[in-house]
Amino acid sequence: MQYVSTRGAAPVLDFEGVTLAGLAPDGGLYVPSEWPRFSEAELRAMRGLPYAELAAQVMQPFVGDSLTPEQLRTMCTAAYGRFAHRAVTPLVQLDEQHWVLELFHGPTLAFKDVALQLLGLLFEEFLGRRGENLTIVGATSGDTGSAAIDAVAGREGVDIFMLHPRGRVSDVQRRQMTTVLAPNVHNIAIDGSFDDAQAMVKRMFGDTAMTGQFRIGAVNSINWARLMAQVVYYFAAAFQLGAPERKVAFSVPTGNFGDVFAGYVAAQMGLPVERLIVATNVNDILHRALSEGDYSAGTVTPTVAPSMDIQVSSNFERLLFDLGGRDGTAMAEQMRGFEATKAMRLTNAQREGAAALFTSSRADADDTAQAMRWAYEACGQVLDPHTAIGLHAAREADVAADVPVVTLATAHPAKFRDAVERATGVRPHLPARVGDLFQREERYAELAGDYAEVAAFVAERATPAA
Ligand SMILES: *Cc1c(COP(=O)(O)O)cnc(C)c1O
């Protein structure tokens, strides 16, 4: 499998190359040159497989020759063996039509573990082969950071520098990052928003003073391997609900558009997906883009669902590229316009293509609290605020009554226990595996929102590429 940039002017890479790359050098994002497609018979043969085995089969076409099937299977077994539930991503029924897919049974209680536990193993394998070092630089609005840090802490050949917006991640989220004291882990609190932090990370990828010395890698969902690993649970859930004979709809609490884009990939691969519901909070750029064609960034409003508090959704470019006929030159021009003005209109082809599969919705604070209350009072399920936003969108969406709607549960409710308690009166407990979080020592640097200072901090501590 080969990977091309959405902006059409970067070298083509194989899976190993794309895993170690971040943003493409032309500023675009890497996507497979074509979508592999499973026949109905192949889909039927995958039903009932254990999660790790299903993962290896779904991902193999994307991995190509970069790993043998045996290597890939071994990695999936190791990555998903760290999950606290035997089913890895269990499906829970709420009522006749609604289901919740629990993606939070990994080591850091967020769905990001599903992809990052595998990515940590991929990094180790590919870097070891090449005798190289990788400097991971990431920005997190909460869950990415802890999941990435857990996935690479102590691993050979990798240093990780994780920026978080000071005071805008929960205590649990911060401590999950800052209490990992492995010497290759560097946490940085910056003054500013998640978007400011992400802008610095993007800038570092284009900073030749840095890229000349270090191999800068990404763990944000701009990394293709992450999206690939997320495709798997759409298959797992749909098979349990009757696919490929029956269509299934998914509602996805969305921030950077990575998770829901994985659902789009699953549909391109032949999984019968009825609808993908993009759930946003009041930071609703994606809702405006999908409902009105208006992709324009405002300012970020902090909410009870911080992992969705972003205004620019990097992975949306991957969808626009695919829907716009995969024209890299046109995409580069459209994105140049967006970067200059922070606003753009979707083309008719992009709008119509998106409307065929996507619906969107926006939840404010009341909607979010009400969804948490309904899940608890009517169904006995305690949901975190992100998942509740997904459920609100799922219940609002116009989906035929005989189509099951699966809401992706992206975080364990104990990560956001204050918001959960305010809405439901229930204070969720941290699971035993992270129970001593508030007794552990923390370590992190505090820097101003200044790029030069952050770059100097990284340059002093990172290991050169080779
Ligand atoms: C990261 C995250 C999201 C958003 O996922 P994207 O792939 O960025 O759209 C939603 N909920 C939680 C809890 C998250 O950690």
The ligand as an SDF file (V2000), in Angstrom:
LIG
                    3D

 15 15  0  0  0  0  0  0  0  0999 V2000
  -10.0130   12.7460   21.3750 C   0  0  0  0  0  0  0  0  0  0  0  0
  -11.3690   12.6260   21.9400 C   0  0  0  0  0  0  0  0  0  0  0  0
  -12.4990   12.9230   21.1750 C   0  0  0  0  0  0  0  0  0  0  0  0
  -12.4000   13.4570   19.7640 C   0  0  0  0  0  0  0  0  0  0  0  0
  -11.8730   12.5150   18.8510 O   0  0  0  0  0  0  0  0  0  0  0  0
  -11.3470   13.0180   17.4360 P   0  0  0  0  0  0  0  0  0  0  0  0
  -10.7490   11.8230   16.8160 O   0  0  0  0  0  0  0  0  0  0  0  0
  -10.3520   14.0920   17.7070 O   0  0  0  0  0  0  0  0  0  0  0  0
  -12.5270   13.5370   16.6870 O   0  0  0  0  0  0  0  0  0  0  0  0
  -13.7420   12.7300   21.7450 C   0  0  0  0  0  0  0  0  0  0  0  0
  -13.8780   12.3000   23.0140 N   0  0  0  0  0  0  0  0  0  0  0  0
  -12.8150   12.0280   23.7770 C   0  0  0  0  0  0  0  0  0  0  0  0
  -13.0220   11.5950   25.1850 C   0  0  0  0  0  0  0  0  0  0  0  0
  -11.5270   12.1590   23.2700 C   0  0  0  0  0  0  0  0  0  0  0  0
  -10.4830   11.8860   24.0370 O   0  0  0  0  0  0  0  0  0  0  0  0
  1  2  1  0
  2  3  1  0
  2 14  2  0
  3  4  1  0
  3 10  2  0
  4  5  1  0
  5  6  1  0
  6  7  2  0
  6  8  1  0
  6  9  1  0
 10 11  1  0
 11 12  2  0
 12 13  1  0
 12 14  1  0
 14 15  1  0
M  END
$$$$
